[in-house]
Amino acid sequence: MTRSTAQAGIIVAKNVAVPMSDGVTLRVNVFRPDHPAPVVMSMTPYGKDNTPDRIGMLTMRLSGVRFGHLNCSPMTGFESPDPQFWVSNGYAVVQGDARGMHASDGIGGFLTDQDAQDYAELIGWAADQSWSTGAVALNGVSYLCMSQWRVAALRPRGLAAIVAWEGVSDLLREFAYHGGIPETGFVPIWWKMRMRRGSHRGATMGEDFLADSRRHPLDDAYWAAKRPDLSAIDVPALVAASWSDHGLHSRGTLLAYEQLCGPKWLVVHGRRKWETYYSAEALELQRRFLDHFLKGASADWADEPAVRYERRHTPHPVHGSHLDALAAPARDIADAVPGRRLNDADPTTKRPRPEGFLLRCATAATSGSRHVHPQVHRRHRDHRQHGPNGLDQHRRGDRLGRVRRGPQA
């Protein structure tokens, strides 16, 4: 049953029924202003109404996850865009339960073709609503980024942009097996406590990912069916990766960015993903990006550098310091990665130039070798190479740099 209320100037409709083409009904929550607005959307297996998701987050903490401070309103679903922030900035927000999960009917799965098709139909539905301008963007972190890769590759009607914040793009290499070694810590707890427990009204899941992944230790048709066609994604994309989530999302997010074929921008940070995703500076970056592509081109985004990266010059960063924009050569993003160990005696010692990090990753992924795992090559840059606005002009701490300017096709 749909319930409509008003909260803090936001029109809220809970459990809106959206029929799919095969007759299954998904349910979504809609948060919107009192006028037609572009839509920010997410699809979750974790329960759109679990706000806050204390049990799920406790389960993840027990598996070693650390969330940090989450700067979001109580209306925010786990890993989802904050309705209060986005509605106050002139957007409608749609948060849906994935098929077979929580309030949505059907049989649940893990990033299946059916999940992607459902998401595509939901995007088209949102674009057609009277409270929508017809422009839809996807936004979300972690799983809610991973699901974006699948649906954006289908190029659904109404999809105008994606904000893909740290998401695995190869479930074999980045999720189930790392370097061929089975992941036995986080994944089993996540599957049993987050996915199976969230199935609709006690229904069983349509697959047993733990058992299936153990039956398929090598790359085969099973993993190919779960791998998104990243080269088919042509909508503008703001992609965020991190140096700090290398046990899960770092590799896949960077490789995904390389393969996208539309206008794209990359931000790489070194902090906790959820805390950073909801931080004031990240929300402002997301807002400027979506304002540009969903509300009309603006000078506010026109000069945005295509790649920003954060790098650390001390083991103890200055928390809350401003992230300075630093010019760097376009030819090699490997220079963004710190190039010396903490005990290196000479910080200006230069090493031979490696291949560009992102280029190397993309080459390894498409070379035909299914067991090539790209390594992060590191080299230190002399501070003086950055000119009058270089690193030696700023306080030490986390820094945000600029590599290339303008969108990369």
Secondary structure, 3 states (H helix, E strand, C coil): CCEEEEECCEEEEEEEEEECCCCCEEEEEEEECCCCEEEEEEEECCCCCCCCCHHHHHHHHHCCCCCCCCCCCCCCCCCCCCHHHHHHCCCEEEEEECCCECCCCCCCCCCCHHHHHHHHHHHHHHHHCCCEEEEEEEEEECHHHHHHHHHHCCCCCCEEEEEEECCCCCHHHHHHEECCEECCCHHHHHHHHHHHHHEHHHCCCCCCHHHHHHHCCCCCHHHHCCCCCHHHCCCCEEEEEECCCCCCCHHHHHHHHHHCCCCEEEEEECCCHHHHHCCHHHHHHHHHHHHHHHCCCCHHHHCCECEEEEEECCCCCCCCCCCCCCECCCCCHHHHCCCCCCCCCCCCCCCCCCCCHHHHHHHHHHCCCCCCCCCCCCCCCCHHHHHHHCHHHCCCCEEEEECCECCCC
